[in-house]
Amino acid sequence: MRAEDKNRVESAKVSIQRFHHGPLGKVLQRFLHERGDREDFDLVALEQLWHRAAEHDPAIGLHLFSLFTPQDWHVLACLGLYADTPQQSLDCWVRYQSLASSMDSVRRVQDDGMTGVSIRVHAAAGLERYLVEHYMNMAVTQMSAAARTVLMPARVCLRHRKPDYYEAYRPVLGECVEFAAAENQLWFSDADMQRAHPGANRAMFELVCCELDRRLAQQQRFGGTAGQVSAQVRRGLLDGVQVSLEDVASALHLTTRTLRRRLQDQGLNYRHLLDLVRAELDQYLALQGLTRAQIAERLGYGDTAAYLHARKRWQPQSVSPAADTSA
């Protein structure tokens, strides 16, 4: 048993490969006049695309969002169009960011007369620079579109050093841009944050928020061992990897028997937990615009019929003990 446990610890050191989901990679390919049908781009491939695009436009991080079509906009960017004020739009970004990406974190910051966000990208410095530039331009573009006027940041702080193309920041992010800062921060004046959106739609805003809150609650549903297991399963499915009970036990430095017992202590089993995560991701992937066939493949089903049959079992889902037949 000790030898088995030691081997499991060693295998757990292999990091899980991360992918970027959504239109970003495809838009970069469009910029490079390339064709492709990939839905996901691992971080290495994504960084390579950014670097190749930068050979044509060194400031591509600041310019790429202008190439996004309305169909490329994420649901969170669309939600901001229905918000009452830019402040409400910014708050939604902070609240729901984890639904859009597991590699980024966004938190609200405040100072005298200013409100903003701090953005952290858990990636190599080169990729972080491109993504932070892209996210900031996306936020400014979306907020200006909702306000129907140009909303320039009052202050921008960036962790990377001043690049050769620093003049390109002014038309995108305004005059007050600081480099080599401690954090990536995007600040707006409190007055701009309270501007009323001409196209605010409370009914649509509440409808979308209701669905996003449901998915957020589903994502945060479990604590303890069940929470750790669901996080591993969720990450694996999004990366296109079918994660077994044995895989999760190895990643958590546990034996399969111990993991199964801890789940049973919470009134759960692995198969039931897998269904709950699949039900959550089913909604998430649908909002990303994936077809039923694409969702079925991502969730580990060989055909659409099997996926549709499983959906009947998921909804509605309730947590209840059951015999574990997964291993």
Residue pairs with C-beta under 8 A, 6 or more apart in sequence:
1 255
4 255
5 255
8 249
8 250
8 253
8 254
8 255
9 253
11 250
12 250
12 251
12 252
12 253
16 232
16 235
16 236
16 239
16 241
16 251
17 42
17 239
17 241
18 42
18 43
18 102
18 103
18 235
18 239
19 40
19 41
19 42
19 43
19 238
19 239
19 240
20 40
20 41
20 42
20 43
20 46
20 101
20 103
21 39
21 40
21 101
21 238
21 288
22 74
22 100
22 288
23 68
23 72
24 41
24 46
24 64
24 134
25 38
25 40
25 41
25 45
25 46
25 49
26 36
26 38
26 72
27 64
27 67
27 68
27 72
28 46
28 49
28 50
28 53
28 64
29 35
29 36
29 49
30 67
31 53
31 56
31 60
31 64
31 67
32 49
32 52
32 53
32 56
39 290
39 294
39 298
40 239
40 240
41 49
43 103
43 123
43 124
43 127
46 127
47 123
47 124
47 126
47 127
47 130
50 60
50 61
50 126
50 127
50 130
51 126
53 60
53 64
54 60
54 61
54 130
57 63
58 163
58 164
58 165
58 168
59 133
59 163
59 165
59 168
60 130
61 129
61 130
61 131
61 132
61 133
61 134
61 137
62 133
62 134
62 137
62 168
62 169
62 172
62 173
63 137
63 168
63 172
64 134
64 137
65 134
65 137
65 138
65 141
66 137
66 141
68 138
71 289
73 142
74 100
75 208
75 212
75 287
75 288
76 92
76 93
76 96
76 97
76 99
76 100
76 212
77 138
77 142
78 208
79 89
79 92
79 96
79 205
79 208
79 209
79 212
80 89
80 92
80 93
80 142
80 143
80 146
81 142
81 145
81 146
81 197
81 199
82 199
82 200
82 201
82 202
82 204
82 205
82 208
83 89
83 92
83 146
83 197
83 200
83 205
84 196
84 197
84 200
84 202
84 205
85 193
85 194
85 195
85 196
85 197
85 200
86 143
86 146
86 147
86 151
86 188
86 192
86 193
86 194
86 195
86 197
87 115
87 193
87 194
88 205
89 142
89 143
89 146
89 197
90 108
90 115
90 116
90 117
90 139
90 143
90 188
90 193
91 108
92 209
93 106
93 117
93 139
94 106
94 107
94 108
94 117
95 216
96 212
96 216
97 104
97 105
97 106
98 105
98 216
98 219
99 212
99 215
99 216
99 219
99 284
102 235
102 238
103 121
103 122
103 123
104 119
104 120
104 121
104 122
104 131
104 135
105 119
105 120
105 122
106 117
106 118
106 119
106 120
107 117
107 118
108 115
108 116
108 117
108 118
109 115
109 116
109 117
109 118
109 185
109 187
110 116
111 187
113 189
113 190
114 154
114 155
114 187
114 188
114 189
114 190
115 187
115 188
115 190
115 193
116 153
116 155
116 185
116 186
116 187
116 188
117 139
117 185
117 186
118 183
118 184
118 185
119 132
119 135
119 136
119 183
119 184
119 185
119 186
120 183
120 184
121 127
121 128
121 131
121 132
121 184
123 131
125 160
128 159
128 160
128 184
129 158
129 160
129 163
132 158
132 159
132 160
132 184
133 158
136 153
136 156
136 172
136 173
136 184
136 186
137 172
137 173
139 186
140 151
140 152
140 153
140 172
140 173
140 186
143 151
143 188
144 150
144 151
146 197
146 199
147 192
147 195
147 197
147 198
148 197
148 198
148 199
149 195
151 188
151 192
151 195
152 173
152 174
153 173
153 174
153 176
153 186
153 187
153 188
154 174
154 176
154 187
154 188
154 189
154 192
155 176
155 178
155 185
155 187
156 169
156 173
156 174
156 176
156 177
156 178
156 185
156 186
156 187
157 178
157 181
157 182
157 183
157 184
157 185
157 187
158 177
158 178
158 179
158 180
158 181
158 184
159 180
159 181
159 182
159 183
159 184
160 179
160 180
161 179
161 180
162 179
162 180
166 177
166 179
169 177
170 177
173 186
211 283
211 287
214 283
215 280
215 283
215 284
218 276
218 279
218 280
218 283
219 234
219 280
221 227
221 230
221 276
222 229
222 230
222 266
222 268
222 273
224 262
224 266
225 252
225 259
225 262
225 263
225 265
225 266
226 263
226 266
226 268
226 273
228 252
229 248
229 252
229 259
229 263
229 270
229 273
230 273
230 276
230 277
232 243
232 247
232 248
232 251
232 252
233 243
233 248
233 273
233 274
233 277
234 277
234 280
234 281
236 242
236 243
236 247
237 243
237 277
237 278
237 281
237 298
237 299
237 300
238 281
238 298
240 298
242 300
244 326
244 327
245 256
245 259
245 260
245 270
245 326
245 327
246 256
246 327
248 259
248 270
249 255
249 256
249 258
249 259
252 259
254 262
256 327
259 270
260 269
260 270
260 324
260 327
263 269
263 270
263 273
263 324
264 321
264 324
267 319
267 320
267 321
268 319
268 321
269 321
269 322
269 323
269 324
269 326
270 324
270 326
270 327
271 322
271 324
271 325
271 326
272 319
272 320
272 322
274 326
275 310
275 313
275 314
275 317
276 314
276 317
276 319
278 299
278 300
278 310
278 314
279 311
279 314
279 315
279 317
281 298
281 299
282 295
282 299
282 311
282 314
285 294
285 295
285 298
285 299
286 295
290 298
292 304
292 307
292 308
293 304
295 307
296 303
296 304
296 306
296 307
296 308
299 307
299 310
301 307
301 310
